[in-house]
Amino acid sequence: MSFLELTNVTKQFGRLSAIEDINLSVNQGEVLGIVGPNGSGKSTLINVMTSYYRPTSGSIYFKGRKISGLRPDKIAALGIARTFQSNILFEGATVLESVMVSAYLQYKTNNLQSFLRTKAYRDEYEKIVGKVLDLLKMLELFNDTFLPASGLSHGYQRMLGIAIALASGPKVLLLDEPTTGMNHEEAMFVVENIRKINETGVTVILIEHNMKVLLDLATRVAVLNFGIKIAEGKPKEVMNKREVIEAYLGTETI
Amino acid sequence: MMIKYIDWKVTIPRIVAAVPIAILVFIPVFSTSRDTLSIIILSGVWVIAAMGFAMILRTGQFSMGQAAFMAIGGYASAILTVKMGWSFWPSFFMAGVISGIIALIIGSVVLRVGNIYFSIITLSFGEIVRILAQNLEGITHGARGLIPPSPEPIVLGSFEINFDASVVPYYYFMILLVAITSLVFWQINRSRLGGTFFSLAANQILAEHQGIYLMKYRVIAFTVAGIFTGFAGAFYAHFLEIITPYMLGLWESIQIMIMSIVGGVSSLVAGPLVGAVLLKVLSVYLSRLPVYGIHALLFGGAVVLVLVFLPKGTGLIDLWKKFWRKVFNEPEWYEIPSIDE
């Protein structure tokens, strides 16, 4: 069994199947791109994988363990982190506070130790502050550390979303359109960082509309259309398949 | 080696805030008037309850039944002393424990629902507690209520603290109780728990996807609030030497809520403290005017003013922060740590 595996996953809203009978396996350390036209079920797929929704049928396995049906926090604790399609932030928090709160899973000390401020907790806290600041430096958010997160520009809020997801120290990172609304340079900056993150051993699943980003990053691509997986394989090959071009790219070729 | 330096932007506001607190502590030295001291003692009870409300609100839940936990604490201690013949100190302690256990049980069921539904359920819970107190004649004496005794004197060698002779021992007992509660809440707020509570209210979905188990932290907040509110209720019953079903109902729950909000729930300790003391002291003096229901008008007016002019969970305590920001000429977004940070 592979690292992360979806078997016959279906999610229905009423009688509409957002995704239907999806079989997908993700290998450790790869960057898997998921593409498809609007409404093809890409985000639903991520939402089902992180238990934002429960699948109507089918199951998801992570490292051989069934994770479909678990609570979102349990899934996060197993090492699967995600970003959201829109800029979801902690209201009223600064950049540093948002990421510190999100580093919840990195603590080994318990709540009582943190309440009593034992030495173990304070040491750990300092270590985590250091890690969080490194993360902010990497994602170029360091200058905004003490600014309210809601005051950041769109591009930086996207980066903050990635920082929040990374703060939990995940093994798998699910990115839901990380480059929406970004110009080319910003998008390339994101690409560079996703590559860096991937090189540290994090498996990345990437939903993306920007073909340049996708072809740069993905080692493998799965294509969805109307909730059904229509193709899977190497990016260049998949993009040249007839059904993909018809479904996703119209009649034009890349 | 760490170089310690004094950050005046933090220290000066703290020193200024310490002055009224010091005055409060030393009031009995200047005046032992039963009247004045009683008002402050009673506002202490509401300070603790308001802090509990603020803590629950921190996790994003709006509890409308906090007075019920005061009633549970009060009745627990009263029943233990009157019916079971326990002495005050163990039964006072048990009041907090019982209230905490009930909060834990109720919380782990009721906290599953959010927003307005939680408010409705806690509101009904408050009414259930009142009706039970009214109808369990055998245990609670129904509408006549129970008459819990005052605490036994504490004898320390030749020195005796007698709770019957004057209200001064009550006064210091209350100060101690408020101090312990503040300390616990302050410590919770600055530990990891504080950030976790905050994240649940700030964005529940995002927090859950970061691995925070919603129910666990909501139940912790609700239970801690329940424990201390229970202590406050037990103190209230023993100080007034009566507890009836009508003393702690919906109106009292609403008062607790208003005190918290007027003081400002942006801070867990200072806000509710300021709000409760200010509103309770004012309402006592106002209710002596020959105008019926004027203290209710005070609560209503205060909450409307605060909601209009200090929205988004800020309250009077944020005026204080704003003032010091002006003094030090800091930009708006720079948070001067409040007294409880």
Interface residues (C-beta under 8 A of the other chain):
Chain A: T50 Y52 R71 P72 D73 A76 A77 A81 R82 F84 I88 L89 F90 E91 G92 A93 T94 E97 M100 V101 S102 Y104 L105 Y107 N111 S114 F115 R117 Y121 Y125 F146 L147 P148 G151 I164 A167 S168
Chain B: Q187 I188 S191 R192 L193 G195 T196 F198 S199 A202 N203 I205 L206 A207 E208 H209 Q210 G211 I212 Y213 L214 I220 K312 W333 Y334 E335
